[in-house]
Structures are given as structure tokens and as C-alpha cells.
Amino acid sequence: MKPEAISAAALASLLEQVARRIHSQGYASDLFPAQWAAIRYLASAPPQLRTAIDLARFQGLASGAVARTVRTLITKGLLIKLGTIGRGRAEQLELTALGRRILADDPLKSVALALEVLPATDREALANGLEIAIRATMPGLAEPDLSEDEEAAGSRSGAEASIGVP
């Protein structure tokens, strides 16, 4: 298929379809998207960054909303608090055995497996496009600067970190 044959609107629609299917599969486990994002983050973050405030920073969300998500996951038996970290009030969070079992059925796994068949150059192009889409959905940011993307093309570490790739 020729690159110009795919419109940006068609790509956005495909992205929406994938997101809806992932969310639908996630709801089958009685978890909302924010709760999935939280357990994915806590499973892959270094122990010293497994706090509600670090989760909020990672997600770019207000700490109050993330605190509610954490409380809900604790109530569901998916997370526990291990105690405070350092001299601050931040409490280290850890997935329970149930949380790890739920995460084993993560709906994102099927997407990752499907994307493994793409050649590296196609995955790179997809990652660049998704990074642009992520920035476009962040409040207060201007239109995407494509020159930045060309500079970032040499490194996937930013993209991998932003999606929770360990």
C-alpha cells in the first residue's frame, strides 16, 4: 500500500478502534483504563518510583485522581502499601499476587504480539506517529513540531518509557 493512500483521519480512526477494543477487553477484568495503566506502571517501575505521586507524574494526571485509583486498586486487592519511602510521606506500592495474575491477562499483550511481526522500520514509523499523537492530546501543547520528531527518531527510549515498556 502506498504511504499517501492512508489519510491521517483513517489512521486516527484505526487508533480509536484499537483503543476501544483494549478498553473493552480491560473492562472484562472489571478494571477501568486508568486502573490498567496504574498496574502496568507499578509492575515495570523501579521500586523507588512505585508511589502514587510518581504514577501521577508518569500519567500526567492530578495526584487526587491517581490517589483515588490507587485506593480502588487496594480495595480490589490488587495493590498493597509497603510503607513510606525515605523521609517523605510517599508510600511505596506493590502489586499483590492477584494484581500480578490480572496483569498476566493484560489486553495490551495481544497488541504487542501482533506488532512484533512488523519490520523494525515500520515499528519505528508507528512509534514516531504515536508520539506525535500523544503530544497532540496533551493539554497546553502547541501543534506537533515535526523537526523534533526527526531528532527523536534515533532514540526509542522516550517512547518506550512513555508506554511503560520495561
Secondary structure, 3 states (H helix, E strand, C coil): CCHHHCCHHHHHHHHHHHHHHHHHHHHCCCCCHHHHHHHHHHHHCCHHHCCHHHHHHHHCCCHHHHHHHHHHHHHCCCEEEEEECCCCCCEEEEECHHHHHHHHCCCHHHHHHHHCCCCHHHHHHHHHHHHHHHHHCCCCCCCCCHHHHHHHCCCCHHHHHHCCCC
